[in-house]
Each structure stands twice: as C-alpha cells, then as structure tokens.
Amino acid sequence: MTLTRPKALLIVLLFWAAIYLPGLGTEELYSTEETRVLPAMEMLKSGDWILPTFGGQEYHNKPPGYNWLIAASFAITGQRSELIARLPSVAFMLLFAFMLVGMKAPWPNLSGRLIAAVVFLTGMGMINAGRRAEIEAVYVAVTGMAIFWWLSAYLRGSSRWSLWIVPTLLLAYGGLVKGPILGVIFYAAIIAVLFYAKRLKDLLAWQHLLGIILILVICLGWVYLAYERSSAASEMVSRWGKQWLVRVEPDKEHSVNWGKNVALSLANLLPWLPLVPLWWVKRFTSGLEGRQVAVFKGCRLAAVVCFVLIDALPATMDRYSLPVYPLTALLTG
C-alpha cells in the first residue's frame, strides 16, 4: 500500500485520538494544573491579559502565554471544565504531529516523518505532559515546530524570510509560554547543522538578525508592559532571577535527587529509548546525501548535548529535557 499524505494524516489523527482524548476531562485538576487554569479564569474576569493573577494576587512564576490559550479555550467554547482546560495541550500535540506529516520536507521521507509523529505522540513523557493543562506540551510542540520548519526550509533551499522569520516568531511565542530554554535547543540544532555544512556564516543573514529583533521586541515588550502594571515590580524581577539561580545553586527547598531525575528523563523516552543507539549505525544513515548528512549529524549532536547539559543542572527535573524530544522523534523516524 502506497503511503500518501492524507493516509499519513489519518494515521496520526487515529493515534492522537486513541491516546489523548479518552477520559481527558474525568480527572480533577492535578498538581500545578490549578496554577495554569485559575490565572486564565481571572484573565477572563478582569480583562487583563498582560499581568496574570492567582487568587487576586500578582502571579510572577511564569509568563502568560499558556494562560492565554486556556482563557481562549474557555472563551471559545463557553465552558469551563477540566476537559476544556486541557484542550490546548492535546491540540498542540496534534498540531506538531500534523506538521511533521503534512509539510513537504526533503528529509525524512513521508514514512520517516510518519514514524517520527508516532514516536512523538507515544513517548511516555509526552503522553504524561500532553494530557494535562500544563505548559510542557505546548512548549515542546512549539520547539519542535520551530526546529522542523527551519530544517525543512534549509533542505528545500527556501528564501531567508521563510528560513528565519517563521521560526523566530515561534520562538517569541515560546518565550511567552515559559522562557528562553527553547531558543537554546533551537540554536543548538541549527548551529550544529550549519557547522557540519560549513555554513555558519548563514547566521549573519540580515533576515536572521531581524528575527532576533522581533523576538526581543515581543518578549521584552510584554516584560515592559507587565513591569509597568505590576504593583510589586521588584518582586517580579526577583522571582524570575531566583527561578534561574536555583537551577545552578539549589537551596534546601529546590534540592533534588539528581540521579533519580536523570533516570526519569531517560524513562520519558520510552518505549523508544532502545532505538537511540541506531542513530550511530551507518546502515541506517547510508542513504543520506548532501545537506541531509549535515542535518542528521547536527540534530544528533544537538540532541545529545542538550540532553546532557540540561540533566547536568544541579536542580534539574525530568520535564526540563522534554523540549529535546522533538529532535529525538525526528532522528528516530
């Protein structure tokens, strides 16, 4: 049977529906889901979509990008429930999987991209994150979209506008969801690809520099507006600084079992973790040619380096390495 794009999209839809929809709204909000949902509800009530609040108090833990999605989900459906709150997460899981098989891309071929989509949807870590009203599913999906768009545009020889502006807009939104870590993973991948292709000078394209400016304008623009509206601006800045500092110099409250979290990070790759060593088997990469070689080697290097560096943080948590998972899925596919 010849695999066509409509068939691939249907297969992805069936996998997604079977995994992410059953019982989606049956469980009550769990753990930190409330800190995503309640600020969204307060946004709808107050009409202030710039500065999130939680229990009537300013909420500085995270930017509002994910709260916007939940608030929009409530507003569009006219309902407020666990199911509706979790719809943005499951929708972004499907969106990235559809992007993998729906876009025309020179590498991997359609079969490989279908496998990548299935790997993405069926990974233990993604199932856990994708069925909850949590930031990770959206954040990971946006990271994957930015990387896959850039790789596809690079392999097609697309214009520099397509190569740089679309991914940087995705990075800007990702920054408003959780922060800059997705930019680290994105640039690790593309710099490694351009290094293997001996085209690092492409980073100096003025369209790329314009994209960086757009990221700064969008993200810092929100920071400025939030700072101006905040009645505790110094606390806002202090909270953000502390969140980054405790990752490298953990205090008693944030100290964690490093070995346990590394093990959990690897478990997030199940059931596909045993296939990772195949990335270095020449038999499976011998068909690559031209730019595809640089893309594969660059993505492989970036995936390994980012995973190791993130899990080397003294106060790491297994979910921090999830944005690397789109690279894992793509390489495995």
KAMO-V710433 format. One record per backbone hydrogen bond with DSSP energy under -1.0 kcal/mol. NH is the residue of the N-H (numbers start at 0). CO is the residue of the C=O. E is the energy in kcal/mol with one decimal. If there is no record, write none. Layout:
nh: {NH,NH}
co: {CO,CO}
e: {E,E}
This chain:
nh: {7,8,9,10,11,12,13,14,15,16,17,18,19,20,23,25,32,35,36,37,40,41,42,43,44,45,46,53,56,58,64,67,69,70,71,72,73,74,75,76,77,84,85,89,90,91,92,93,94,95,96,97,98,99,100,101,102,112,113,114,115,116,117,118,119,120,121,123,124,126,127,128,129,130,131,133,138,139,140,141,142,143,144,145,146,147,148,149,150,151,152,153,154,155,157,162,163,164,167,168,169,170,171,172,173,174,175,177,178,183,184,185,186,187,188,189,190,191,192,193,194,195,196,198,201,202,203,204,208,209,210,211,212,213,214,215,216,217,218,219,220,221,222,223,224,225,226,227,228,229,235,236,237,238,239,240,241,242,243,244,245,247,248,254,257,260,261,262,263,264,265,266,267,268,269,271,274,275,277,278,279,280,283,285,287,291,292,294,295,296,297,298,299,300,301,302,303,304,305,306,307,308,309,310,312,314,315,319,320,321,323,324,327,328,329,330,331,332}
co: {3,4,5,6,7,8,9,10,11,12,13,14,15,16,20,22,29,32,32,33,36,37,38,39,40,41,42,56,53,51,175,63,65,66,67,68,69,70,71,72,73,80,81,85,86,87,88,89,90,91,92,93,94,95,96,97,98,108,109,110,111,112,113,114,115,116,117,269,267,122,123,124,125,126,128,131,134,135,136,137,138,139,140,141,142,143,144,145,146,147,148,149,150,151,152,158,159,160,163,164,165,166,167,168,169,170,171,173,173,179,180,181,182,183,184,185,186,187,188,189,190,191,192,193,198,199,200,201,204,205,206,207,208,209,210,211,212,213,214,215,216,217,218,219,220,221,222,223,224,225,231,232,233,234,235,236,237,238,239,240,241,244,244,250,255,256,257,258,259,260,261,262,263,265,266,268,271,272,274,275,276,277,280,281,284,288,289,290,291,292,293,294,295,296,297,298,299,300,301,302,303,304,305,306,309,246,312,316,317,318,320,321,323,324,325,326,327,328}
e: {-2.5,-2.7,-2.1,-2.5,-2.4,-2.5,-2.3,-2.4,-2.8,-2.8,-2.4,-1.8,-3.1,-1.2,-2.0,-1.2,-2.3,-1.5,-2.2,-2.5,-2.1,-2.4,-1.8,-1.8,-1.7,-2.8,-2.8,-3.4,-1.3,-2.8,-3.2,-2.4,-1.8,-2.8,-2.6,-2.3,-2.5,-2.6,-2.9,-1.9,-2.0,-2.3,-1.6,-1.8,-2.7,-2.1,-1.7,-1.9,-2.5,-2.2,-1.8,-3.0,-2.0,-2.1,-1.4,-2.9,-1.9,-2.6,-2.2,-2.2,-2.3,-2.3,-2.2,-3.0,-2.5,-2.3,-1.9,-3.1,-2.0,-2.5,-2.0,-2.0,-3.4,-1.0,-1.3,-2.4,-2.6,-3.2,-2.3,-2.6,-2.0,-2.5,-2.6,-2.3,-2.2,-2.9,-2.5,-2.0,-2.7,-2.5,-2.7,-2.6,-2.5,-2.0,-2.7,-2.4,-2.0,-1.8,-2.0,-2.0,-1.8,-2.4,-2.2,-2.0,-2.6,-2.3,-1.2,-2.2,-1.2,-1.3,-1.7,-2.6,-2.7,-1.9,-1.9,-2.4,-2.4,-1.7,-2.3,-2.8,-2.1,-2.2,-2.0,-3.2,-2.2,-1.8,-2.0,-1.6,-1.9,-2.3,-2.0,-2.2,-1.9,-2.3,-2.2,-2.3,-2.8,-2.6,-2.8,-2.3,-1.3,-1.7,-2.1,-2.7,-2.2,-3.0,-2.6,-2.4,-1.8,-1.8,-1.9,-2.2,-2.4,-2.7,-2.0,-2.3,-2.3,-2.1,-1.4,-2.2,-2.5,-1.3,-2.7,-1.1,-1.0,-2.1,-2.1,-2.1,-2.2,-2.3,-2.2,-2.1,-1.6,-1.4,-1.6,-1.7,-1.8,-1.7,-1.6,-2.2,-1.7,-1.7,-1.7,-1.3,-1.5,-1.9,-1.1,-2.4,-2.8,-2.6,-2.5,-2.5,-2.4,-2.4,-2.5,-2.6,-2.0,-2.7,-2.7,-1.9,-2.4,-2.8,-2.6,-2.1,-1.1,-1.8,-1.5,-1.8,-1.0,-1.3,-1.8,-2.4,-1.6,-2.9,-2.4,-2.7,-2.2,-2.5}
